[in-house]
């Protein structure tokens, strides 16, 4: 049986991941209505890799789950997320 604090942390992380997925879906829907005019970067378009804030967010989630003693699953509830 898990202790209440670990359950609370896992629930909070799941909530944050679901919120991120919904915001991502909203952003993708908004971007699909507008033509892409963003700058190109060396090696491809600017959207070829996750933005720094997404990488930082994943790092923070990994840190939190390490402290909580759980194993992270970034794909939990993530529809359409690239591996």
C-alpha positions as CSV (number, residue, x, y, z in Angstrom):
1,X,0.0,0.0,0.0
2,X,1.3,3.4,-0.9
3,X,1.5,6.2,1.7
4,X,-0.9,9.1,1.3
5,X,1.8,11.6,0.3
6,X,3.0,9.4,-2.6
7,X,-0.6,9.0,-3.8
8,X,-1.1,12.8,-3.6
9,X,2.2,13.4,-5.6
10,X,1.2,10.9,-8.3
11,X,-2.2,12.4,-8.6
12,X,-0.8,15.9,-8.9
13,X,1.7,14.8,-11.6
14,X,-1.1,13.1,-13.5
15,X,-3.2,16.2,-13.3
16,X,-0.3,18.3,-14.7
17,X,0.3,15.9,-17.5
18,X,-3.4,15.9,-18.5
19,X,-3.4,19.8,-18.4
20,X,-0.3,19.8,-20.5
21,X,-1.9,17.5,-23.0
22,X,-5.0,19.7,-23.2
23,X,-3.0,22.9,-23.7
24,X,-0.9,21.1,-26.4
25,X,-4.1,20.1,-28.2
26,X,-5.4,23.7,-28.0
27,X,-2.2,25.1,-29.3
28,X,-2.1,22.6,-32.2
29,X,-5.7,23.4,-33.1
30,X,-4.9,27.1,-33.0
31,X,-1.7,26.6,-35.1
32,X,-3.5,24.5,-37.6
33,X,-5.9,27.4,-38.3
34,X,-3.0,29.7,-39.0
35,X,-0.3,29.2,-41.7
36,X,3.2,28.5,-40.2
37,X,5.4,31.6,-40.6
38,X,7.9,30.7,-38.0
39,X,11.7,31.0,-38.6
40,X,13.6,28.1,-39.9
41,X,16.6,26.9,-37.9
42,X,19.7,25.0,-38.9
43,X,18.8,21.3,-39.4
44,X,15.1,21.9,-40.0
45,X,12.1,23.8,-38.7
46,X,11.9,25.3,-35.3
47,X,9.3,22.7,-34.3
48,X,11.5,19.7,-35.0
49,X,12.3,19.2,-31.3
50,X,10.4,20.1,-28.1
51,X,10.9,23.7,-26.9
52,X,13.2,24.3,-23.9
53,X,10.3,24.8,-21.6
54,X,8.9,21.3,-22.4
55,X,12.3,19.8,-21.8
56,X,12.6,21.7,-18.5
57,X,9.1,20.5,-17.6
58,X,10.0,16.9,-18.2
59,X,13.2,17.3,-16.2
60,X,11.2,18.7,-13.3
61,X,8.7,15.9,-13.5
62,X,11.6,13.4,-13.5
63,X,13.1,15.1,-10.5
64,X,9.8,15.1,-8.6
65,X,9.1,11.5,-9.3
66,X,12.7,10.6,-8.2
67,X,12.2,12.4,-4.9
68,X,8.7,10.8,-4.5
69,X,10.3,7.4,-5.3
70,X,8.1,6.6,-8.3
71,X,9.0,5.9,-11.9
72,X,7.8,8.5,-14.4
73,X,5.7,7.7,-17.4
74,X,5.7,10.7,-19.8
75,X,3.4,8.9,-22.2
76,X,0.6,8.3,-19.6
77,X,-2.5,9.9,-21.1
78,X,-0.5,11.6,-23.9
79,X,-2.3,11.3,-27.1
80,X,-0.2,11.9,-30.2
81,X,3.0,12.6,-28.3
82,X,6.1,11.7,-30.2
83,X,8.5,9.3,-28.5
